[in-house]
Amino acid sequence: MNEPYPKTQNKTYTISSIEGVNSNSCLIKIGQQSYRALIDSGAEVCLIHKRVIDQLKIHSKIGSNTINLQSVSGGNISVLGCVP
């Protein structure tokens, strides 16, 4: 049975397809939902927008915020928490 969103905390999310690749982003599909994503193989962290967390209903997987991030332009990035 292929569920679009996991019902348990132990479910692993898998990107099921990558489409629409252009110079800086691609379209990824997680479950039945598609998202535009930037793939940066040199990044130290991966970021997920709060809207995606809300849609995937994975709030329980977010740990406390113990990280401060700074954008390339020097501004601070608000972090809600970390997913181990």
URZIJO-V945475 format. One record per residue. OMEGA is omega as a letter, one per 40 degrees, with the letter a starting at -180 (* if undefined). Layout:
omega->OMEGA
omega->OMEGA
This chain:
omega->a
omega->a
omega->i
omega->i
omega->a
omega->i
omega->a
omega->i
omega->a
omega->a
omega->i
omega->i
omega->a
omega->i
omega->a
omega->i
omega->i
omega->a
omega->i
omega->a
omega->i
omega->a
omega->a
omega->a
omega->i
omega->i
omega->i
omega->i
omega->i
omega->a
omega->i
omega->a
omega->i
omega->i
omega->i
omega->a
omega->i
omega->i
omega->a
omega->a
omega->i
omega->a
omega->i
omega->i
omega->i
omega->a
omega->i
omega->i
omega->a
omega->i
omega->i
omega->i
omega->i
omega->a
omega->a
omega->i
omega->a
omega->a
omega->a
omega->i
omega->a
omega->i
omega->a
omega->a
omega->i
omega->a
omega->i
omega->a
omega->i
omega->i
omega->i
omega->a
omega->i
omega->i
omega->i
omega->i
omega->i
omega->i
omega->i
omega->a
omega->a
omega->i
omega->a
omega->*
